[in-house]
């Protein structure tokens, strides 16, 4: 027996089908702000099916294209002739997923005896979501995001740069600021305008808000001995945003879709780089420079 659940993130509906014995609220607690009882006749962005290992389609001929350790565990990505095969290995447990080339349908085998099975399930859904939205003028971006005065502001940078710290400094020092998402907000282009959305994926911070705001600015942070803000435009703005985006670089269709989205972002949103200390002055400088044109 299978149970199907519906969720909507950044306006994109998708379905998750699990064995009936699974406790969806225990496995995916961060998803319930995005839960919908039905999406009617609307076509989902993708359909996710949890299946027995014997039913998981996978070609014996696969090409290794990426292998990395991140917050999801040890992730291995293979290209197949008709899609992608993903493995997540965490504490000795192996979880697998097959996805069509456009990520419209994915099938996964979850080791339910893993105490972290919910994290693996969430991570595999996140991989599918991040790729599927690329063809729809949207991108999942590694950033910490806040909102203030009806605008969203996103802080990008390498792990350990201080993205969460910078968000906390805005919240502490700029009245009316609240956290939108602390790890993987979605940016979507609608009628030529960029909007930032909360998501079920917020790193170690439990912040799962089903809200959105126009993007007021995006900043790449760099640790430095003093605070200095530089406005980035054109190609420089594109380069500042690119590293934070979740996409399969070797996939021409997904890559080109991302480039189109980033081109709109770079041309319509205030983008900057901030060499900074983890202090109040850095937050105030960033806020001042991003809101200067508003």
Secondary structure in CASP SS format (residue, H / E / C, confidence):
PFRMAT SS
TARGET T0000
AUTHOR 0000-0000-0000
METHOD secondary structure of the structure
MODEL  1
X C 1.00
X E 1.00
X E 1.00
X E 1.00
X E 1.00
X E 1.00
X E 1.00
X E 1.00
X E 1.00
X C 1.00
X C 1.00
X E 1.00
X E 1.00
X E 1.00
X E 1.00
X E 1.00
X E 1.00
X E 1.00
X E 1.00
X C 1.00
X C 1.00
X C 1.00
X C 1.00
X H 1.00
X H 1.00
X H 1.00
X H 1.00
X C 1.00
X H 1.00
X H 1.00
X H 1.00
X H 1.00
X H 1.00
X H 1.00
X E 1.00
X E 1.00
X C 1.00
X C 1.00
X C 1.00
X C 1.00
X C 1.00
X C 1.00
X C 1.00
X C 1.00
X C 1.00
X C 1.00
X E 1.00
X E 1.00
X E 1.00
X E 1.00
X C 1.00
X C 1.00
X H 1.00
X H 1.00
X H 1.00
X C 1.00
X C 1.00
X C 1.00
X C 1.00
X C 1.00
X C 1.00
X C 1.00
X E 1.00
X E 1.00
X E 1.00
X E 1.00
X E 1.00
X E 1.00
X E 1.00
X E 1.00
X C 1.00
X C 1.00
X E 1.00
X E 1.00
X E 1.00
X E 1.00
X E 1.00
X E 1.00
X E 1.00
X E 1.00
X C 1.00
X C 1.00
X E 1.00
X E 1.00
X E 1.00
X E 1.00
X E 1.00
X E 1.00
X E 1.00
X E 1.00
X C 1.00
X C 1.00
X E 1.00
X E 1.00
X E 1.00
X E 1.00
X E 1.00
X E 1.00
X E 1.00
X E 1.00
X C 1.00
X C 1.00
X C 1.00
X C 1.00
X E 1.00
X E 1.00
X E 1.00
X E 1.00
X E 1.00
X C 1.00
X C 1.00
X C 1.00
X C 1.00
X C 1.00
X C 1.00
X C 1.00
X H 1.00
X H 1.00
X H 1.00
X H 1.00
X H 1.00
X H 1.00
X H 1.00
X H 1.00
X H 1.00
X H 1.00
X H 1.00
X H 1.00
X H 1.00
X H 1.00
X H 1.00
X H 1.00
X H 1.00
X H 1.00
X H 1.00
X H 1.00
X C 1.00
X E 1.00
X E 1.00
X E 1.00
X E 1.00
X E 1.00
X C 1.00
X E 1.00
X E 1.00
X E 1.00
X E 1.00
X E 1.00
X C 1.00
X C 1.00
X E 1.00
X E 1.00
X E 1.00
X E 1.00
X E 1.00
X E 1.00
X C 1.00
X C 1.00
X C 1.00
X C 1.00
X C 1.00
X C 1.00
X H 1.00
X H 1.00
X H 1.00
X H 1.00
X H 1.00
X H 1.00
X H 1.00
X H 1.00
X H 1.00
X H 1.00
X H 1.00
X C 1.00
X C 1.00
X C 1.00
X C 1.00
X E 1.00
X E 1.00
X E 1.00
X E 1.00
X C 1.00
X C 1.00
X E 1.00
X E 1.00
X E 1.00
X E 1.00
X E 1.00
X E 1.00
X E 1.00
X C 1.00
X C 1.00
X E 1.00
X E 1.00
X E 1.00
X E 1.00
X E 1.00
X C 1.00
X C 1.00
X C 1.00
X C 1.00
X C 1.00
X C 1.00
X C 1.00
X C 1.00
X C 1.00
X C 1.00
X C 1.00
X C 1.00
X C 1.00
X C 1.00
X E 1.00
X E 1.00
X E 1.00
X E 1.00
X E 1.00
X E 1.00
X E 1.00
X E 1.00
X E 1.00
X E 1.00
X E 1.00
X E 1.00
X C 1.00
X C 1.00
X C 1.00
X C 1.00
X E 1.00
X E 1.00
X E 1.00
X E 1.00
X E 1.00
X C 1.00
X H 1.00
X H 1.00
X H 1.00
X H 1.00
X H 1.00
X H 1.00
X H 1.00
X H 1.00
X H 1.00
X C 1.00
X C 1.00
X E 1.00
X C 1.00
X C 1.00
X C 1.00
X C 1.00
X C 1.00
X C 1.00
X H 1.00
X H 1.00
X H 1.00
X H 1.00
X H 1.00
X H 1.00
X H 1.00
X H 1.00
X H 1.00
X H 1.00
X H 1.00
X H 1.00
X H 1.00
X H 1.00
X H 1.00
X H 1.00
X H 1.00
X C 1.00
X C 1.00
X E 1.00
X E 1.00
X E 1.00
X E 1.00
X E 1.00
X E 1.00
X C 1.00
X C 1.00
X C 1.00
X H 1.00
X H 1.00
X H 1.00
X H 1.00
X H 1.00
X H 1.00
X H 1.00
X H 1.00
X H 1.00
X H 1.00
X H 1.00
X C 1.00
X C 1.00
X C 1.00
X C 1.00
END
